[in-house]
Amino acid sequence: MNRKAIAKLITQRRKQLNITQVELALLSELSTRQLSDIETAKVSTTIDTLSKICETLGLSIELKIKGVD
């Protein structure tokens, strides 16, 4: 799964849950700038950061990395 696909997945799920970027950043212990850069695919992210985001959004990181829904 590439950076753009991860960004799209995070953004879609966040919007599905009616969570703002600010709320998701706080819940995931990230800065809003960092989350914004991840959601717009401007930067790559570490597995640890991706794991925090996925956990907050209720997504399985293992399945998403493999591209399985």
C-alpha positions in Angstrom: 0.0 0.0 0.0 1.5 3.3 -1.0 1.5 6.7 0.7 -1.4 8.0 -1.3 -3.6 5.0 -0.6 -2.8 5.2 3.1 -3.7 8.9 3.1 -7.0 8.2 1.4 -7.9 5.4 3.8 -7.2 7.5 6.9 -9.1 10.5 5.5 -12.1 8.4 4.5 -12.3 6.6 7.8 -11.9 9.8 9.8 -14.7 11.5 7.9 -16.9 8.3 8.3 -16.5 8.7 12.0 -17.2 12.4 11.9 -13.8 13.2 13.5 -11.9 16.4 12.6 -8.2 16.4 11.9 -7.6 18.2 15.2 -9.6 15.6 17.2 -7.8 12.7 15.5 -4.4 14.3 16.1 -5.2 14.7 19.8 -6.5 11.2 20.1 -3.5 9.7 18.3 -1.0 11.9 20.2 0.2 13.6 17.0 0.5 17.3 16.0 -2.3 18.5 13.7 0.5 19.5 11.2 1.8 15.9 11.2 -1.6 14.4 10.6 -2.4 16.9 7.9 0.8 16.0 6.1 0.0 12.3 6.4 -3.5 12.8 5.1 -2.3 14.8 2.1 0.4 12.2 1.4 3.1 14.9 1.7 5.2 12.7 4.0 5.7 9.1 4.7 5.0 7.9 8.2 6.5 5.3 10.6 4.8 2.1 11.4 4.4 3.3 15.0 2.6 6.5 13.9 0.4 4.6 11.4 -0.4 2.1 14.2 -1.6 4.9 16.5 -3.8 6.4 13.8 -5.3 3.0 12.8 -5.9 2.1 16.5 -7.7 5.4 17.0 -9.8 4.9 13.9 -10.5 1.2 14.7 -8.6 -0.1 11.6 -6.5 -3.2 11.5 -3.0 -2.1 10.5 -2.0 -5.6 9.4 -4.9 -6.0 7.0 -4.6 -2.5 5.6 -0.9 -2.9 4.9 -1.7 -6.0 2.9 -4.5 -4.2 1.1 -7.3 -6.4 2.5 -10.5 -4.8 3.7 
